[in-house]
Amino acid sequence: MKKTVKTQVIELFAHKSEYTIKELTNVLEVSRQTVHKVMDELVHEKFVLKVGSAPKVFYVLNVVNKSEIQNTDIVLIDSDREYIENNFMLIGPDGSRTEGVKAFMRWCQKTKQLPEKTAHEYIATLKRYNSIKESGLIHGNKKIKDTFSTVYLDDIYYADFYSIERFGKTKLGQMLLYAKKSQDKKMIKQIAELIKTRVEELIRTKAISAVGFIPPTEIRSVQFMTEIQKDLKLHLPVIELIKAKTEVIVPQKTISKLEDRIINADSTIFVSENRVFDTILLIDDAVGSGATLNQTAKKIKQLGIAKKVIGFSITGSANGFDIINEA
């Protein structure tokens, strides 16, 4: 019996770990359409990973597919299983993204943890952090007041913590990091979808009349905050915030001392706005010290642009002044 194209492809991957559509078409002597169809099936089955974008696309053998996870089942009540499914995500060194119980099992095996015991500990830790949320947001006022002698923000909120003890970066924290590093518009859009309802609720409850998006420091072809602004589609006036170019670009995340972070924010961010609003919402991607939001709020109030300024960040540090130097 003649072997199917799919069987032939699988056999080819036993001798070589990566192929392009062109290579497979030449070896198998079949149409590109047939090869594309087979590879789409193998990607769906997670036998291979699709890496890159047209015209440079590679299909790579998924080495962590079945060999790494022998048992993806944990004895959990339905509510706990759902909690892990909704909250746990793992992005592997090969760029693969896994979520839920399967991802949790992979992480447990990698870190040599007992799955069921660790699952209960993870759920308890996450619930403890989530218990301090108000309408799905973390109120960061205490942290800001404990950090700065003068606070210019009237309120500050985070959608989630960037990371939590023992378990590392949260789902939103990982998405933020890799969306910025890879300049992945699709993942940025997913982040916007996750936070949009909470931002809109904040706008409604705080009677926000305009928004401002903290400008980026580093030059990238895809700017995270620019994409977030487009994807959120907030129907409000947007105030213009400018990040001034300096002789040497010094990102906030590279600065460890609080006083230096304040100087950095104060000397590089400027507000170009003639309109006056009651309450402005400033949106940032990640808050470590909060210096950028606080100093921007200071300038807005000194210029008489708004009576109140509220800060919102996609992620924030859990305790004190934690430096988020990756994102």
Solvent accessible surface area in square Angstrom, and as a share of the most:
residue,aa,sasa,rsa
1,M,238,1.06
2,K,180,0.76
3,K,107,0.45
4,T,85,0.49
5,V,33,0.19
6,K,56,0.24
7,T,56,0.33
8,Q,49,0.22
9,V,0,0.00
10,I,69,0.35
11,E,71,0.32
12,L,36,0.18
13,F,5,0.02
14,A,83,0.64
15,H,163,0.73
16,K,87,0.37
17,S,57,0.37
18,E,80,0.36
19,Y,16,0.06
20,T,33,0.19
21,I,10,0.05
22,K,134,0.57
23,E,66,0.30
24,L,0,0.00
25,T,23,0.14
26,N,97,0.50
27,V,87,0.50
28,L,23,0.12
29,E,151,0.68
30,V,44,0.25
31,S,62,0.40
32,R,126,0.46
33,Q,151,0.67
34,T,48,0.28
35,V,0,0.00
36,H,74,0.33
37,K,134,0.57
38,V,13,0.08
39,M,0,0.00
40,D,81,0.42
41,E,67,0.30
42,L,1,0.00
43,V,47,0.27
44,H,155,0.69
45,E,90,0.40
46,K,95,0.40
47,F,49,0.20
48,V,1,0.00
49,L,35,0.18
50,K,112,0.48
51,V,68,0.39
52,G,54,0.52
53,S,83,0.53
54,A,89,0.69
55,P,133,0.84
56,K,151,0.64
57,V,28,0.16
58,F,85,0.35
59,Y,2,0.01
60,V,41,0.24
61,L,48,0.24
62,N,14,0.07
63,V,103,0.59
64,V,33,0.19
65,N,25,0.13
66,K,164,0.69
67,S,84,0.54
68,E,52,0.23
69,I,15,0.07
70,Q,139,0.62
71,N,83,0.43
72,T,64,0.37
73,D,85,0.44
74,I,1,0.00
75,V,114,0.65
76,L,22,0.11
77,I,118,0.60
78,D,118,0.61
79,S,69,0.44
80,D,17,0.09
81,R,68,0.25
82,E,104,0.47
83,Y,46,0.18
84,I,0,0.00
85,E,82,0.37
86,N,89,0.45
87,N,43,0.22
88,F,14,0.06
89,M,3,0.01
90,L,28,0.14
91,I,23,0.12
92,G,18,0.17
93,P,137,0.86
94,D,62,0.32
95,G,58,0.56
96,S,17,0.11
97,R,84,0.31
98,T,15,0.09
99,E,66,0.29
100,G,0,0.00
101,V,4,0.03
102,K,62,0.26
103,A,0,0.00
104,F,0,0.00
105,M,7,0.03
106,R,21,0.08
107,W,29,0.10
108,C,0,0.00
109,Q,64,0.29
110,K,131,0.55
111,T,55,0.32
112,K,184,0.78
113,Q,50,0.22
114,L,127,0.63
115,P,39,0.24
116,E,76,0.34
117,K,119,0.50
118,T,3,0.02
119,A,0,0.00
120,H,94,0.42
121,E,50,0.22
122,Y,9,0.03
123,I,9,0.05
124,A,62,0.48
125,T,18,0.10
126,L,15,0.08
127,K,96,0.41
128,R,132,0.48
129,Y,21,0.08
130,N,46,0.24
131,S,87,0.56
132,I,96,0.49
133,K,46,0.19
134,E,93,0.42
135,S,95,0.61
136,G,30,0.29
137,L,7,0.03
138,I,6,0.03
139,H,67,0.30
140,G,4,0.04
141,N,28,0.14
142,K,152,0.65
143,K,25,0.11
144,I,2,0.01
145,K,130,0.55
146,D,104,0.54
147,T,28,0.16
148,F,15,0.06
149,S,127,0.82
150,T,71,0.41
151,V,48,0.27
152,Y,55,0.21
153,L,13,0.06
154,D,56,0.29
155,D,23,0.12
156,I,1,0.00
157,Y,14,0.05
158,Y,3,0.01
159,A,0,0.00
160,D,29,0.15
161,F,8,0.03
162,Y,13,0.05
163,S,42,0.27
164,I,11,0.06
165,E,83,0.37
166,R,121,0.44
167,F,17,0.07
168,G,32,0.30
169,K,59,0.25
170,T,12,0.07
171,K,42,0.18
172,L,10,0.05
173,G,0,0.00
174,Q,20,0.09
175,M,2,0.01
176,L,0,0.00
177,L,13,0.06
178,Y,79,0.30
179,A,0,0.00
180,K,21,0.09
181,K,109,0.46
182,S,72,0.47
183,Q,56,0.25
184,D,50,0.26
185,K,111,0.47
186,K,148,0.63
187,M,20,0.09
188,I,1,0.00
189,K,98,0.42
190,Q,49,0.22
191,I,0,0.00
192,A,2,0.01
193,E,110,0.49
194,L,77,0.38
195,I,0,0.00
196,K,59,0.25
197,T,100,0.58
198,R,54,0.20
199,V,0,0.00
200,E,77,0.34
201,E,61,0.27
202,L,7,0.03
203,I,26,0.13
204,R,164,0.60
205,T,76,0.44
206,K,67,0.28
207,A,76,0.59
208,I,10,0.05
209,S,36,0.23
210,A,0,0.00
211,V,0,0.00
212,G,0,0.00
213,F,18,0.07
214,I,9,0.05
215,P,23,0.14
216,P,51,0.32
217,T,33,0.19
218,E,58,0.26
219,I,145,0.74
220,R,47,0.17
221,S,111,0.72
222,V,25,0.14
223,Q,39,0.17
224,F,7,0.03
225,M,9,0.04
226,T,67,0.39
227,E,18,0.08
228,I,0,0.00
229,Q,68,0.30
230,K,116,0.49
231,D,31,0.16
232,L,0,0.00
233,K,130,0.55
234,L,25,0.13
235,H,179,0.80
236,L,46,0.23
237,P,51,0.32
238,V,56,0.32
239,I,3,0.02
240,E,94,0.42
241,L,18,0.09
242,I,74,0.38
243,K,40,0.17
244,A,34,0.26
245,K,184,0.78
246,T,63,0.37
247,E,177,0.80
248,V,104,0.60
249,I,80,0.41
250,V,64,0.37
251,P,22,0.14
252,Q,30,0.13
253,K,36,0.15
254,T,89,0.52
255,I,22,0.11
256,S,73,0.47
257,K,123,0.52
258,L,41,0.21
259,E,101,0.45
260,D,60,0.31
261,R,10,0.04
262,I,51,0.26
263,I,113,0.58
264,N,15,0.08
265,A,2,0.02
266,D,49,0.26
267,S,62,0.40
268,T,11,0.06
269,I,3,0.01
270,F,92,0.39
271,V,20,0.11
272,S,53,0.34
273,E,30,0.14
274,N,153,0.78
275,R,113,0.41
276,V,111,0.64
277,F,25,0.11
278,D,83,0.43
279,T,10,0.06
280,I,0,0.00
281,L,0,0.00
282,L,0,0.00
283,I,0,0.00
284,D,13,0.07
285,D,17,0.09
286,A,21,0.16
287,V,4,0.02
288,G,6,0.06
289,S,0,0.00
290,G,5,0.05
291,A,1,0.01
292,T,18,0.10
293,L,1,0.00
294,N,1,0.00
295,Q,10,0.05
296,T,0,0.00
297,A,0,0.00
298,K,43,0.18
299,K,30,0.13
300,I,0,0.00
301,K,63,0.27
302,Q,126,0.56
303,L,111,0.55
304,G,43,0.41
305,I,4,0.02
306,A,8,0.07
307,K,155,0.66
308,K,109,0.46
309,V,0,0.00
310,I,4,0.02
311,G,0,0.00
312,F,0,0.00
313,S,0,0.00
314,I,0,0.00
315,T,0,0.00
316,G,0,0.00
317,S,6,0.04
318,A,29,0.23
319,N,100,0.51
320,G,48,0.46
321,F,63,0.26
322,D,59,0.31
323,I,68,0.35
324,I,17,0.08
325,N,92,0.47
326,E,69,0.31
327,A,11,0.09
